[in-house]
Amino acid sequence: MGTAAGGVGSGPRYVQIAEELVQQIRAGVLKPGDMVPSESELVDRYGVSGGTIRKAMVEVRASGLVETRHGKGSIVKNRPPVRHRSSDRFRRSLRQGGQAAYLAESAQSGATAKVSVLYIGPMEAPEDAAQRLGVPAGTQVLARRRLYFRNGTPVETATSYLPWDVVKDIPELFAENPGGGGIYARLEDHGHEFSEFVETLQARSASKAEASELALSPGAPVVHLIREARTAAGLVVEVCDTLMAADQFVFEYRIPADD
């Protein structure tokens, strides 16, 4: 039994093996749709026990690069290229041009984007969203939950919570397609001019349900982002709770150096 040469780092043997397999996927040695070698093949290749290989495959699956199909083994995912998520995506000029942020970004990167609306309607505000909106927990708000696809792959889920008093007289916000420029354009049409968007990000592992919804391996890394849309009048008129597949996004922010 031989040991593959090169490409592995330091650490426990199963970590070294996992690193080499991940490198092979990223380098295209193992291509999308290819089967990852079976446990017995990897035992022969690396000269280690089946337990070591099983530990290595836990690490490989956590990378989000493969999916395991019952009775078939692990297959390299056909994940689309990373796209940038830029602080420029909420420019007013994009909204006025009829482009919502996600669709504008996808078009700029040459990707095919799709948005699937999962729910629109009244909901009791969760505690965190309610606090950010400045209303008591359980207050009725409008919820808009979406699943975003890029080149056919789910990459992001988002739920917007909007104050009922703000949206009740804006019928477009209750429609699947709120019109050109998205919900922010409709809010501005009705006098809610935005002054800033404040985002909080946290990296963590996906829960089982989250991994299933985004077609990730259990425990794969995700980015949990919460955004507040603040108006010139000092109101928060939307809280957007977003979960993103971490391997699909690079975050780019412009930070002014002056006052």
N, C-alpha and C positions, 0 to 999 in steps of 0.2 A: 504494500500500500504506500502511495507516494504523497508528498505534500506539495501543494501548489506554491510556486515561487513568486516572491515580490508582492508589493501592493498592500501588505498587511501592517498594521501598526502595533503598538505595545498594548499590554493589558491581558486579561484572561484569554485563553485560546478561543473560546466561543465568540468573544468580541472581535478578535482578529479575523476570524472566518466571516463574521457578519459584515465587517468593514470591507473585506475583499469582494463579497457578493454584491454589496451596494455599489462599490466602485465599478464592477463589471456592468451593472445596470446603467449607471450614469454615463459610462463610456460607450454604451451601445453594444458591448460584447453580448449581453443578454438584452434582446430587443423587446419592445411592446408585443405582447401576445406569446412570447416564448415561455416555456415551462422552466421554472427553476429546477436544477437537478434534484432528483429524489434523495431522501434521507440515506438510502443505501449507497447511492452514487457519491454523495458527499462524504460518507464514512470512508469509502475507498479512497477518495481523492485526498482527504486530509489526514487519514490515519488516526482518527479519533473515534470515540464512542458515539452511539446514537443519541445519548443524553446531551452530549456537547453540541451535536448538530441541531437538536431540537431547541436548545437555548439560543443558538445562533439564529435560527429562523424566527424566534420571537423578536429578536432585535431587527432582523430584516423587515418583518411585517410592520414593526413600529415605525419604520422609515416612511411608510405610506406608498412605497414603490411597487408592492406586490399585493395581490389578493389571493386568498386561499379558497379554493372551491372544493366542497365535500366530495371525496372520492377521486379527485383529479390532481390534487397537490397545489402548489403555488405558481401563479402566473404573473408575469411582469405586466403592470398596468400600462394602459395607453393614456398617460397623463399629458395634457397639453402644456405648452411652454409657460413658464412663469410670466405674469404680466405685472406691470407697475401699478401701484395704488398711490396716486400722487395727491398732494395737497391742492393741486390745481383743479381737481375734478369737480369742485363746487363753484367754479367761476360763474358769475351771473351771465356772462356772454354765452356760455354753453346752454344754459336754461333758455335764454332768449332765442337761441338758435334752434330750440325744440329738442335738445338732447338731454336725456337724463344721465346722471353721472356714470352708472355702470355701462350703459350702452355706448356712451361716448368713449370711455376708456377702452372698451373691447374693440371698437371700430379703429381706434388709433393703433392698436397692436395687431390688427389684421385678423382678429378672431371672430368667429360666429357666436353671437350671444343670444341667449334665450332666457326669459323670465317666466317662471310658473307661479301664478298666484294661488296660494294654499288656503287663505282665509282673509276675508274682509268683513268686519262687523264690530259690534260692541263687545267689550271685554272689561272685566275688573282690572284696574291697573295693578301690576305686581309692585311689591314694596319699593324696589330700587327705582323703577321707572316713575312711580308716583312721587317719590322724593325729588327726583330730578325735574319733574313737571311742576312741583310745588303744590300737589294735591294730596289728600289723604289716601292711604293705601286702600284699594278696593273701589275707588271712584271710577265711574264708568268713563272709558276712553274709547276711541276708535283704534282698532288694531288692524294692521295690514301685514300679513306674513307672506314672504316670497321665498322661492328657491331659485337660485341663479345658476345657469349652465354656461360653460365655455367650451365650444367645439363638442357639444353633446355630453360633457362631463359635469356633474354637479360640483360647484366649487365654493358656494356660499349660501347661507340662509340668513334672512334678516326679518325682524319683526319691528315695525314702527308703531309707536304709541303716540296718539295725538289727542289733545284735550277736546272733549266733546263740545264745549262751548265754542271752540274755534272752528271745528269742522262741520258742525250740524247744518250750516247754511252754505256749504261748498259741496254740491252733489257729486262733482267729479272725483272727490276723494273716496267716495263709496263705490266707484267703478273699478273694474279690473285694470282698464287703461285710463289713467287720469288725464291723458293728453300730452302733447309735446312739452318736453322739459320736466315731466314727472310731477310729483306732489309738491316739490319746492316751488316750481313755477306757478302752480295753482294757488299756493299759499300767498305768494307775492302778488298774484293777480288780485287777491282780496285784501291787499294792504299790509300784509305781514312781511315787511322788508327785512332781509337777514343782515345781521352785522357780523356774525362769526359762527363757526361750527367747532365744537370742542369734542375731541375724541380721547377715550381712555382705552388702552390696549393691554391685554394680558395673554401670555402664551401658556398653554396647558395641554394636557392629553384629552382626546375626545372620549366622551362616554360611549357606551355600546350603541345607544340610540343615535347619537350624533354621528358616529362613525358609519352607521348604516345609511343614514340620510345623505351623507356626502361621499358614499362609496369609498370609505377609507378602511384601513385595517384597524381593529380595536386598539385603542391606546395611541393612535397616530397623533402627531402634534397638530394643534389648531390654534388660531388666534381669535380670542374673544374681544370684540370691539364694541364699545358703547359710545354713541354719538349724540350730542345735544345740539339741536338747531336753535340758535338764539337770535331774536329779532332786535332791531334798533330800539324798540320800546322796552327791551329788557326781559321779554318773555321767552320761555322755552316752549316752542310750539310743536316739537317732535323729539322723542327719544327713540333712537334706532338701536336695537340689540342685534348684533351681527356675529355670526360664527363663520370663520373662513378656514379652508384647508391650507395649512401653513406652507405647503410646498408649492402653492399656486400664486403666492403674492410676495412682492418686494415692496416695502413701504418707503416712500420718498416724501420728505417734508421740507419746505422752505421756511427758515426761521430768520426773521428780520434781525439785523444786527443793530438797528437804531431804535430810538424810543418811539 
